[in-house]
Amino acid sequence: MKANLETSSFGVLPDGRPATLFTLTNSNGVVAKITNYGTIITELHVPDRQGRFADIVLGFNRLEPYLKGHPYFGCTVGRVANRIAGGKFTLDGKTYHLAVNNGPNHLHGGLRGFDKVLWEAEPQGAGAVRFAYISPDLEEGYPGRLEVTVLMTLTAANELRIDYTATTDQATPVNLTNHSYFNLAGEGQGHVLDHVLMIAADHFTPSNADLIPTGEIKAVKGTPLDFTRPTPIGARFSQLRGDPIGYDNNFVLNSGGGSLALAARVTEPGSGRVMEVETTQPGLQLYTANFLDGSLVGKRGVAYARHSAFCLETQHFPNAVNEPAFPSVILRPGQTYRQTAIYRFAVE
């Protein structure tokens, strides 16, 4: 089997513009489907230890449900992923007020972030698609005209590689990630609490009730956030606080960011599927789909229940623009933002 790329219609936006679906297939039969609406990964088919393929990401098989609203299934998140406290920050002496869409805070780029725009798309051979978007000055309150590219590549090594680049004409915060919801047993196949997770992080950033970091960095040892050794995701749920229960935490990766390094490894005992995550970013957000409530029905006609997936979002730390001690998210004219995330699939 040779690598292959196909395009098809994915629906029409309210303003009449068509969305396109790109289907990438590698020489091993792994399939990634990505639409240029939000650069959403709508499907990702990988084999189990018996060679049987299953789609392992949550989402929809047409555009309309995405337009109606969804919890960031599979999309590119930006201009800044995660939360910014109070929806504001001060940069070079000027205070900027952002769209507020998560209580009093700004989340995942605002009311119309990068997940809700139509990107220009250009295939790059049989194994990759390059997506591009220009975010105008003061979009969602952010300063500067930001030119963004997201290159998604399905490799022969069963990796989905995402390369992010951005340039700006004014100083502005940038923190891009992908927000795929994974279930390695297969989309719609129950909860993920038995998935075994390792995160290469000895520390995390504690947060308040609104999930805004306190500015501290604490050790995971002795806490339910210690995934330094492979541990079932749900093993310590009884030790967690919050309603609903689950993880929604930023981990400080041991690599420190800057070069590609292993961030996490997840195994699903039943199927034998394994996913490894590598990133150049300094942080990783673990989210266990705590707010799914069965109201959204996925591709197989199955309602998505709480804890039916997990997210591993490669990122800089939440609210970094307001925390000088955190790694900076400020991009300035003349600089190029470059980050990479790799999701690698295997079996054991």
BELKAVEN-V961648 format. One record per helix or strand. SS is the DSSP state (helix for helix, strand for strand). FROM is the first residue (numbers start at 1). TO is the last residue. Records with the same first field share a line. If there is no record, write none. Layout:
SS: FROM-TO, FROM-TO
This chain:
strand: 4-12, 18-25, 31-35, 37-37, 40-47, 53-55, 57-57, 76-77, 80-80, 83-84, 88-91, 94-97, 102-102, 105-107, 118-118, 120-123, 128-135, 146-154, 159-168, 172-173, 175-175, 177-178, 182-182, 196-199, 203-204, 207-207, 213-213, 218-219, 231-232, 248-252, 261-267, 273-279, 283-287, 297-297, 303-303, 310-315, 330-331, 337-347
helix: 63-68, 85-87, 114-116, 139-141, 237-239, 320-322
